[in-house]
C-alpha cells in the first residue's frame, strides 16, 4: 500500500473518531439539564407528550447520525 | 392451554432450540464458516444487556416514574458513540494480551497481579448476585402468574413459601444446570464460545420480537395507537403526572447519575465485557455495533410507556407494574401472546444468566481458585497429568454456587425492591471497576497498590451504602444502623453519609463510592513510580495502537517442557494442535524442531492464558523457563518514558559541555587577544622610546648649532658628525621596523633561488673590510673550498651576515679585537659561525638578545650600540628558509652567533 493511501485511511479513521466524539458530546447535551428542562412541560406533538416526543426524536436522530458517521466515514 | 405442563414443555423446547443453535454454530466454526463473524451478530449479542429488568422492569419503572426508565438505555447509546475509542481499544488490548475476563484485564494491566484479579472477581461476584436474583425473581413470578391463567394472581411474597414449593428454587436449579451443560461442555483454549454467542444473538431477536408483539397488541389491539393511549393517560390526573419528570436539581442529578452509571455498566458488567471484548472476533465489528446496538435499545423501549399506561388503566390496584407485560395479554385472554411474552422473558433471563455466570466462573476459576491451588498445592497439581478436567470442574461448581447465591439473595432481599432497583445495585458495584479499567487504558501512572486501594475503597463504600441497606430493608439485618448510623453515629447513616440528603440511594452511593475509589486510585498510585512490570504492562495497554506485543520473556524453555504443561490444561489433543500450528507459523516442519526460545515461551504463556488467565499462566510458564535477569539497559528500554528522559538529559549534558568548551576557547582567544594587545602597546612604547633617543640628540646638537654662532669649526664638524650619525641610525631604525613589520605580517618580498652560501659569506666579510680595518679588528675567515648551495634569498642572507658581523665588531675590545668567520658542512646542512672575543653573553640573556629592542650588556650603563632589531630580523630570515640561528657563549670568553641552513640538492626536484 503506498504511504499516501495509508495516511489517507488514517486521517479518515481519525475523522470518524472525531465525528463520533462530537456526537457523544451532542448526546450529553441533548439528554441532560438544561435542554431536557425546556421540554419538561405539558404539550403534545402529534398526540404524543412533548417530553417523550423530544427524547425519542432526539435519540433516533442521534442514532441515525452515529450510523452515518460510523458506516460512511470508513467506507468511502 | 396455559397449564403448568404446557409452559414447562414449551420452556424446555425453547432451551432445546438454544442448544441446537449453539451446537450448529460450534460445528460451523469448526468447519471454518463461523456464524458469529458478522458485525450484525456481534451487535445483537451485545443486547444481552437487556435482561428481564428491561423486559419486565422497564414497564414497572415507567409506571412509577414516567421517563425514569430511559437513562439506562441513553447511557449505553452515548457510550457506544465513545465505543469507537474505548471499546475498540479494549478489544485490541484484550486480543494482544489474551485477556479472558475483566478480572484478568485489571490483573494484567497492573503487572499481572493475582491479588488484584482475585479482588475484582470477589467484587464482581458479590456485585452481580443481586442481578442474578432479579432474573430468578422475574422468571419465577412470570411462571407463577402464567399458570394461574385465567385468574391474575400476584405470587406470594418471596421467601415465605417453603423451599420445595418455591418456583424460584426450581428456576435457579434449571438455569444452573442449563448453563453448566451449555457453557462448560469443553475447554476452549481461547476462552471463546462461538455457540454461546450465536445463541445469545438469537435470544436477543426473540426478546425484541416478543416485546414488540405485546407492545403492538397493547397499543393497536387494546387501544387505537400511541395518540389514543396518551390521550387516555392525560385524562387521568394520576397518569398525566407521568408525562413530565420531577423538575428539580435532584431529579436531573439522579437522571444524569443513572445515565453515567449505565454508560459504565455497558462495558464493565462481566457479561458485557465477555460479549463485547472477549468474544469479539473482529475489531471492525464495533463499527456496526456503534449504531445497531443503540437502535436495538431504542426499539425495545418504544412500547414501554404504552404498556405501562395500559397496565395502570387496566389494573388501578392489586397488580405489580413489573408484571404488566404479561398480565395485560392475560387479562385480554390472548394466551399465545402471553406464552410468547413468557418465552421472551425467559430468553432475556437465560441470556443474562448464561453469559454472566460463564464470565464469573471463568474469573473465579482463573483468578481466585487456580492461583490459590497453584500456591497451596503446587506439588499435587504438578503430579496430575490432565488438568482440563479439574478446570471444568471448578467452573461448573462456580456456576452452581453463583446461581445459588443469587437465589439466597432473592430469598433475603428480593421482595424489598422492584426489579430495576435490584439491577441498579449491581450497576453501582461494577462501576467500581471504572477507575482501574478506564484509567488503566489511558494513564500509565496507575500502580498495583493504587488499583487495589481504589477498588477496596469503592467496594467498601458500595457495600455500606447499598448492599447492607438492601438487607436491612428486607429485615435480614437489624435496621438501627440505617436510621441511627453505624455505632449510633448519625454522620454514618448509610444512605445519608455525612448528612448528605436529597439524593436517591443510587446517586448517593455512586457519588461517595466513586469519590473514594478515584481518590484512592490516584492518591496511592502517585505515591511511587510504576515498577518495571507495571510500566511494561502500562505501555502495552495505553499505547495499544503502536505495538501489539512485546517479547517479555528473557529466557526459553524446551518444547519437551512446555507441551506437557499446556496439555495438562488444554488436553493433549488441543495442545498438540496449537503447538503444531505455531511450528507451521514459524516455518518449521515438526513440533520438536521448535527452539527453546523466548518466543516459544511467549506463545505457551498466551495459550495457557486463554485457559487459566494471564496471571496463572505467567506463574506456570515461569516454573519452566530459565529466565535471565533483566538487565539495566532493558529495564530502561521498557521504561519508555524514563529512557526518553534519560536521552533528553544526556543531550542536554552534551550541549552544555559543548557550550563550556566553546566558552573556554573563547576565553583563551580573548586572553590571547589581550596579550597581543599588551604586546602591541609594549612594542609601540619601545619603538617610540628607541626613535626618541636619536631624535633627541639630533635636536639637541642642531639647537646648539643654531643658538650659538660662536662655536668653532672643529666643534661644529663634530656636532654635525653626530647629527648625521644619529640621523643615519634613525633611518636604519625606521627601515628595520618596517622590515620587521613586513616579516611578521608575512608580506615581505622574497626572491628565493639557489645561492652559494660561502660566496655570500665571503662577499659580506669583504664589504665590511674597511670597517674592521678602521677599528683595527683582525678578521679570520675559514670558508669551504667548493660552492655549497642553499635555497634562499641572496640579499636577505647578506643582510643576516652583515648584521652578525657588525654585531661582532661592536662588542670586540678596542685593542686586539678579533672576529673569525667559519663555514662548514654538517651532514645535510651548512653551518656558518661568527665568533668574537668580546665580553660574551650571560646564560640568562642568550635568548633575550633575539627579542626586539633587547641588547646585550646593561641597559643603564652601556650606551646602545644598535637598533635592537638586527638579531630578531636575522632569526626570522633564517627560520623562513628552514634553518635556525642561535648563540653560544660564556661570559668573558666571547660569543659565537651561528646559523645552519639545509643544503639545497639541485638534483632533487625543487618544491
Boltz contact constraints between the chains, C-beta under 6 A:
constraints:
  - contact:
      token1: [A, 17]
      token2: [B, 84]
      max_distance: 6.0
  - contact:
      token1: [A, 20]
      token2: [B, 81]
      max_distance: 6.0
  - contact:
      token1: [A, 20]
      token2: [B, 84]
      max_distance: 6.0
  - contact:
      token1: [A, 23]
      token2: [B, 81]
      max_distance: 6.0
  - contact:
      token1: [A, 24]
      token2: [B, 78]
      max_distance: 6.0
  - contact:
      token1: [A, 24]
      token2: [B, 81]
      max_distance: 6.0
  - contact:
      token1: [A, 24]
      token2: [B, 82]
      max_distance: 6.0
  - contact:
      token1: [A, 27]
      token2: [B, 78]
      max_distance: 6.0
  - contact:
      token1: [A, 31]
      token2: [B, 74]
      max_distance: 6.0
  - contact:
      token1: [A, 32]
      token2: [B, 256]
      max_distance: 6.0
  - contact:
      token1: [A, 33]
      token2: [B, 252]
      max_distance: 6.0
  - contact:
      token1: [A, 40]
      token2: [B, 244]
      max_distance: 6.0
  - contact:
      token1: [A, 40]
      token2: [B, 245]
      max_distance: 6.0
  - contact:
      token1: [A, 40]
      token2: [B, 247]
      max_distance: 6.0
  - contact:
      token1: [A, 47]
      token2: [B, 227]
      max_distance: 6.0
  - contact:
      token1: [A, 47]
      token2: [B, 230]
      max_distance: 6.0
  - contact:
      token1: [A, 48]
      token2: [B, 226]
      max_distance: 6.0
  - contact:
      token1: [A, 48]
      token2: [B, 230]
      max_distance: 6.0
  - contact:
      token1: [A, 49]
      token2: [B, 230]
      max_distance: 6.0
  - contact:
      token1: [A, 49]
      token2: [B, 243]
      max_distance: 6.0
  - contact:
      token1: [A, 51]
      token2: [B, 244]
      max_distance: 6.0
  - contact:
      token1: [A, 59]
      token2: [B, 298]
      max_distance: 6.0
  - contact:
      token1: [A, 63]
      token2: [B, 291]
      max_distance: 6.0
  - contact:
      token1: [A, 63]
      token2: [B, 294]
      max_distance: 6.0
  - contact:
      token1: [A, 63]
      token2: [B, 295]
      max_distance: 6.0
  - contact:
      token1: [A, 66]
      token2: [B, 81]
      max_distance: 6.0
  - contact:
      token1: [A, 66]
      token2: [B, 290]
      max_distance: 6.0
  - contact:
      token1: [A, 66]
      token2: [B, 291]
      max_distance: 6.0
  - contact:
      token1: [A, 67]
      token2: [B, 291]
      max_distance: 6.0
  - contact:
      token1: [A, 70]
      token2: [B, 287]
      max_distance: 6.0
  - contact:
      token1: [A, 70]
      token2: [B, 290]
      max_distance: 6.0
  - contact:
      token1: [A, 70]
      token2: [B, 291]
      max_distance: 6.0
